Amino acid sequence: MSKFPHMLKPLDLGFTTLRNRVVMGSMHTGLEEPGLPLIGTLFGGSLNKMAVYFAERAKGHVGLMVTGGIAPNHAGRVAPFAADLTTTKQAKLHKEVTSAVHNVGSGSKICMQILHAGRYAYHPQLVSSSPTKAPIGSYTPKELSSGEVRQTIADFAQCASLAREAGYDGVEVMGSEGYLLNQFIAAHVNQRVDEWGGSYENRIRLPLEIVRAIREKVGKDFIIIFRLSMLDLVEKGSDWSEVVTLAKELEKAGVTIINTGIGWHEARIPTIATCVPRAAFSWVTQKLKGEVSIPLVTTNRINMPSVAEQVLRDGHADMVSMARPFLADPHFIRKAEENKEDEINTCIACNQACLDHTFRAISASCLVNPFAGRETEYIKKPTDSIQKIAVVGAGPAGLAAATLMAERGHKVTLYDSAARIGGQFNMAKIIPGKEEFEETLRYFGRQIELTGVELVLNTRVSAKDLVAAKFDKVVLATGVVPRKIAFPGSDSPKVLSYIDVLLHKKDVGAKVAIIGAGGIGFDVAEFITHEAGHPSSSLSVEAFAKEWGIDTSISVRGGVKGLTPVKPTLGARKAVYLLQRKATNVGKGLGKTTGWIHRTTLRNKGVALMPGASYDKFDEQGLHITLTAKDGAKTKQVLDVDSVVICAGQEPLRELEAEIKAAGLAVHLIGGADEAGELDAKRAIDQATLLALKIENVSGKLKYSAPSSMANIMLGMMGKA
């Protein structure tokens, strides 16, 4: 008997039936653009990578998949060479994708998302309802004339018709997240006084006419999903009565399914990052239940079958949408069907290899699953040359390498001096807002059991031990040690490392200076300012909504108008200073899509972010520093603190390497043992995966380079990189 009956129940749409209640939500992966990066269809091309990517998810039995956004015309493209669908020639390319999905035979269906970026486009030909530049935009858009609006409607309808011609089971019309249709719907952007602006009836005319035109063009037996912005999270967004009105009119216009959209991209409230509670916004969709008779999809931070089942059982929606969880594990649904939830590689919502990549023009992948988006490059095959391999270090890199090598047939022993697996992840998972990291350790723990890795804990293995055990190869994944910095007083017992604080729980006192404002520095600041006895807001929807100023009754416009967030505090601390050597903005090097969240959180708590700091000495008065401004001006300051926590980087821990090499054993370095830098689990797991796929054929140092942006790839092709 299934543990997830609501999630796995088929859904009859009248003209077709979905296998289950799960939608793989739209994600732009970079696979949508055929041919070479950045040149689209100029020289033909293929969508083979996209086809294999979606076929793998179809093998995992997801009910309905939605592609990344495809523009209906050139002006609507997200970037100059982003995908559009305007010709029969392009539609023929997409047949490779739809055929690949349907030929799997699992019953999985696939819809193409039609997305017009409007003022969010990253090219000078952008258009919108009104000529107002987006806060996150690069250009001011041109206001569409009434005739151009009519042409846009025709372009959407033609794009949908071409999608049907290409073999898609339907389309999703992107009407949320602040893209073009949202820019017409909400007065936040729409300042028009013609038939497309002013009254709400006029502002919703464009999406409704688009849906009517699509339905007329494609017929009745074709899925039309509308992604409706139910909670704009901007002050001049829609109010709830308007959302309900539009939903009802969309149903009349011919929409098959309404999907939930949460927040505009420019909204300063996190909606999908790991600090957001699981299923944090399903209550929004629930409010619309009963207002329309067509299926409703809820979304955002639903990352395990048990979470999806709870949402559906509680009547919050008819379906659930999960996007990034299918990057992390394409076989998510199949494992749920087999009651193997503990074998799912869970999305931890870090954004590091998916959204951060997308916004840097790098093809999306996944920190916990580097195979994602690279299915044609990372080929997993059983080994034809079984080797006896030791992996030293059970952090993320060691775990990934050991389990994959064992899965391929090698005999693997995994050593660690600690009492449990996880390495640096054991510190990450205790940071408020990073609780999901525990799921990765659960997953790897189960993989150790399934693949037959011999796990040896509480053992500091020596080169002599490895030689005596007659291993063919040794993989050093021993990680890093904190970098020490020297200044007068740095040898004081009140000067601590981040490991002292996070792992050994040493007391830091009421007033603390943190040296180093990379990811670790921010984590330490978050950790020491968390109020003991209170759950992290990432574990409570109510606490999260209060902290970020979200009206859960949706009685105000956009769910935020006029609300004052309940700011978090410093907890037990009286003062916390986060110091950075560089004179640039503190935390500038944090994640592209999540850095602003960390900076905002610490500022709201009252943490002092101090750039341009150099450290003169530490004594009974406190930490003496010199601050250098961007203009070069210097000022002296003494911070009255009880302790100093050093988060100034790491150094590789690879003391065994020389001895192992001297003994004649082949040794490979991965993760922090190879390259310390800022703690980088994405690089560590990716590098470990590449080594594990070819360990029997690698002699010498594995050639590894991090994924490059499309711009850099093009420059390299032209000999300019």
Buried (B, 14 or more C-beta within 10 A) or exposed (E): EBBBEBBBBEBEBEEBEBBBBBBBBBBBBBBBBBBBBBBBBEEEBEBBBBBBBBBBBBBBBBBBBBBBBBBBBBBBBBBBBBBBBBEEEBBEBBBBBBBBBBEBEBBBBBBBBBBBBBBBBBBEBBBBBBBBEBEBBEBBBBBBEEEBBBBBBBBBBBBBBBBBBBBBBBBBBBBBBBBBBBBBBBBBBBEBEEEBBBEBEBBBBBBBBBBBBBBEBBEEEBBBBBBBBBBBBBBEBBBBEBBBBBBBBBBEBBBBBBBBBBBBBBBBBBBBBBBBBBBBBBBBBBBBEEBBEBBBBBBBBBBBBBBBBBBBEEEBBBBBBBBBBBBBBBBBBBBBBEEBBEBBBBBBBBBBBBBBBBBBBBBBBBBBBBBBBBBEEBEEEEBEEEBEBBBBBBBBBBBBBBBBBBBBBBBBBBBBBBEEBBBBBBBBBBBBBBBBBBBBBBBBBBBBEBBEBEBBEEEEBEBEBBBEEEBBBBBBBBBBBBBEBEBEBBEEEBBBBBBBBBBEEBEBEBBBBBBBBBBBBBBBBBBBBBBEEEEBBBEBBEBBBBBBBBBBEBEBBBBBBEBEBBBBBBBEBEBBBBBBBEBEEBBEBBBBBBBBBBBBBBEBBBBBBBBBBEBBBBEEEBBBBEBBEEEEEEEEBEBEBBBBBBBBBBEBBBEBBEBBEEBEBBBBBBBBBBBBEEBBBBBBBBBBBBBBBEBBEBEEEBEBEEBBBBBBBBEEEEEEE
